[in-house]
Amino acid sequence: METINTALRQVQRGETVTEGRLGMVPLLDPTAGEAHYLTLKEAMDRGECSVTEVSDSGSVPHLNVVNTGKTPVLILDGEQLLGAKQNRIVNLSIMVAPKSETTVPVTCVEEGRWSPRPDKFRPSGHVMYQKVRADKMRHVSAQMLREEAPFADQGAVWDEISGKSMRMDVQSATGAMDKLFTEKKTRLDVFVKRCTPVEHQVGAVFALDGRECGVELFDAVSTWRTFSPPLVRSWAIDAIDGETAARRNHRPTVDLIKRLSDGSWKVSPSLGIGWDARLAANDVTCGALLVKDSLVHLAAFGEARS
């Protein structure tokens, strides 16, 4: 798709930074403009956006988002929301229109709770870690390519969180994914400090053990600066999970930017403003949000393993 290919051709690779098993290649765009939207946290801090259960009884795979402001609001694929009956993550990137109400598809990341908390939903500052986020995206993309609802495999997500919690010796009475991030905060902060955004950075290519495994790309420097810490943490969780494991013999790394440029995309109307684009192949899966002929967000995953 030309809009996506133009954005991919436009970015330049910066100097790779590494911490432990994780490598990050900054993606730079000196021509990037200003964001024409607010992030969910910015909108909620202004009191212009709220996230609630869809009803008193609730629905595990759905949440309700109300934007009372005059500015669109970007909700990120994998962004975690804490509170209400159970913690959830958003299944795909969505641009919520001004003065609108939208039902968004979500996945539970707190298996052992279905009871309301007094506080409303709020962004946690964390994004679902890459292994389970990639698996979630593959399932959601497959659903959408079949023109079905963009839901994840809920049981597989719970199983993955449970397994990682056991491996990393993190205990949560409700099986909450967020406990992984809070328990490992000190170590994760080292990765965030090492991968500080640089001038003109709008995204990154992430690598584990030298193999390119993921791409995150935005249309504005300010958006990358906002989401850089949670995205780096999401990759770092998998990097530290495998720190004591024997290294695998990976095949030669694939240039993910080129792989995406060569891909065949399916485009459908987004749940909010704009269009949702999907690429799914044996070795890569990708979701992208397009608004007014601009690539707002792209997330892609290759054959990563922790």
N, C-alpha and C positions, 0 to 999 in steps of 0.2 A: 504494500500500500504506500502510495507516494508520500503522504504526510509523515508516516513513520520513517520511511527510508530517508527523507530529507533531514529529519531530526537526527537520525543515526549518523548520516554523513557529516553533519555539521559539527558534531562534538569531536574534541581532540583528547587524546590520552595524555594524562599528566604523569608525574613520577610515582612509581609504585611505592607504597609504604607497607610494612609488614609488622605483625605482632604475633608471635607464636606461629600457629599453623595458618593464620589468616593473612591474606594479602588484599590490598585495596588499590585499584588504579583509578584515580580521579578522572572524571569525564568533564571536560571544560568547554564552555561556550561563551566567548567574549561578547556575542551579540544577544545573549538572553535578555529578555525584558523583565518588567515587574509583574508579580503575580496579580491577576485580576480577581482573586478570590481570597477568602479567609480559610485557614485550617480549622478543623473542628474545635480544637482547644481555644484558638483565638476567638471564634464566634461564641463559644460558651462562656469565655471570660468576659465578653462584652454583654452577656445576657441576651444574645440574639438567636441562640440555637439551643434546643433541648433534645435529649434522647430518652425515651421511655419504653416500657413494655407496651405491646400493642393493645393490651386490655388488662383488666384486673387479674384474670387467670393466666395471662401471658402465653407466649408461643416460643418454644426454644429457637427455631430458625428465623425468627422475625423480630425486628425492633422498629419503633416509630421515631422518625426524625422530623422536627419542626424547625424551620428557619424563618424567623420573624423579621430578619434584617433585610437590607436592600442589596446585600452582596452575596454572591454564590459561596457555598461552603464545600471544601474538598474533604472527603472522608477517605482515608487510605486503605487499600487492600491490606488485610492483616492487622490493622490498628485495633488495639485492645481497649474495651470499655469495661470499667469496673462498677459493680453495684447492682441495684434492683434484685431480681430473683437469682441471677447467676452471671458471672463474667462471660463476655462474648468477644469474638473478633469478627470484623467485617469481611465478607467473602470476596469483595471486589471494590476497586476504586470507584467512587461515585461523586459527582458534582451536584449538590443539592441546590435547586433554584431558589432565588429570593422569594420570600412570602409564600412558602410552599410547605406541604407535609408529604413525606415520603416514607414508605415501608421498605426497609433495607434487609437483605438476606445476611444472616449471621450464623456463626457456629459457636457452640458452647465450649469454653476452656476451663470449666470448673464443674466437674462431673458430680461431685457429692453435695451440691446445694441446689435447692429449689425453694427458696424462702426469701421474702423481701427484706432488704436492708433499709434503714431510715434514709440513707443518702441516695440521691439520684445517680444515674449513670454519669460517669466522668471518664475522660481519657486517662489511661494509666501512664502514658509516656513510654509504653513498650509496644513493639510489633511482634507478632507471632514469629518464633524462631524459624530459621529458613527451611530446615528439613520438613517440618510438618506444614509450613506455609506452602512449600513447593508441592507436596502431596495434595494439599487442599486445592491449590490452583489447578492441578492436573484434573482432579475430579470435577471441579466447577466448570472448567473449560470443556471437558467432555460432555457435561450436561448441556452447556450452551450450544455446542456444536450440533447436538441432537435437538436443539430448540426446546430444551426442557429448563425447569427452574434452576437458578444458579446456587444449588445447595452442595455442601461438602458431605463426605462420608463421616458422619458424627462419631460412630463407633471407632473408626480408625484413628481419628484425632485424639479421642480419649485414651486409646491404647498407647499411642505414641508419647503422649504427655506422661502417662504412668510409667512407661519404660524408661524415659529419660530421667524422671525424678528418682527412680530407683538407682540408676547408674550413677547419678550425681549426688546421691545420698541427701536428697531434699525431701522433707516430709511436709505434707499439707493435709489437714483434716478433711478438706473438701476437694482434694485433687486439683488445686488451682495452679494453672500454668504460671501465674504471676509470681508465685513463691520461688520459682527458679531464678527469676530476675532479682528479686529482693535478697535472696540468700547469697547469690554470687555477685552482688553489686560491686564490691571492692575490686574484684578481678576484672569485671566487665568495664569498669571505669578506666582501667589501664588501656583497653582497646580504644575507647572513645577518645581519650587524650591523644593517643598515637595517630588516630585517623581524623584529626581536626580538619574541617573544611578549608580549602585553599581558594585563592582568588579565581573567580569565574566558574567555580565548580557547580555543576547542576546534576551530578549523579556519580555513579561509580560502577566499576566492574569488580566483583568480589571473587577471590580464589581461595580454595582450601588445598593445602599441600602443593601449591603451585599450579593447580588445575582451575581454570575459569569455570565458575559454577553459577554465577548470577549477575544480573544487571539491574540497576535502579536508575531511572532517568526522569527528570522533571523539566518543566519549561522555565523555571525561575531559580536564580541563586538563593533567594530567600526561602523558597520551599525546601531546597536541599538542606540549608542550614537548620531548618526546623526539624526535619525528619532524619538528618544524619545520625544523631546519637542513638535513637531507638533502632534504626536499621543496622548500625554497626553492632549494637548489642545483640540483635537477632542473629547475626552471623557469628558473633563471638561465643554465644552459648554453645553452638555446635563445635566451634574450634576447641573450646576447653573441655567439652564432653569427650573428645577423642585424643586429648593430649597424652594420655598414658597408654593408648592403644598402639599396637604395631602398625606401621605405615603400610598402606596398600600400594601395590604397583599399578598406578594409573596409566591408562593409555595416554598418548600425546594429547596435550590440551587443545581444545577447540576455541577458535576466535568467535566468541558469542555475538559480538557486534555484527560480524560478517554473516553468521548463521541467521541472525534475525533479519538482516537485509535481504537475504536470499529466500526467506520464507513466504508461504502463502497464507494470507490472512482472511478471516471471516469477520465481517463487521455487522453489528446489529445495534438498534437504538439502546442507549444507556437507560438505566432506571431513573436517572436524573437528567441533567443537561448533557447533550452531546451524544457520542457514540462509543460503544465498547468494541474493541478489536481483539481477536483471539488467534494465536498461532499454536498449533499442537503437532509435534512430530515425535519420533521415537526418542530423540536425544535432547529435546528442548520444549518447554512450554512457556507461554507468555500471555499476559493480559495487558491491555493498554486502554487509556481513556483519552478520547479526542474531543476537543471543544473548539468550535469555530475554526476549523482547519489548522488547529494547533495540537501537538502532542503534549497533554498536561502531565501524564504519568505513564511510565512503562515499567513493568516488573517482569523479569524473565529468569528461568532456572534451567540449568543443565543437569547433568547426572551427578549431583552432589551427594556425598555420603559423609556422615560425621565419624 
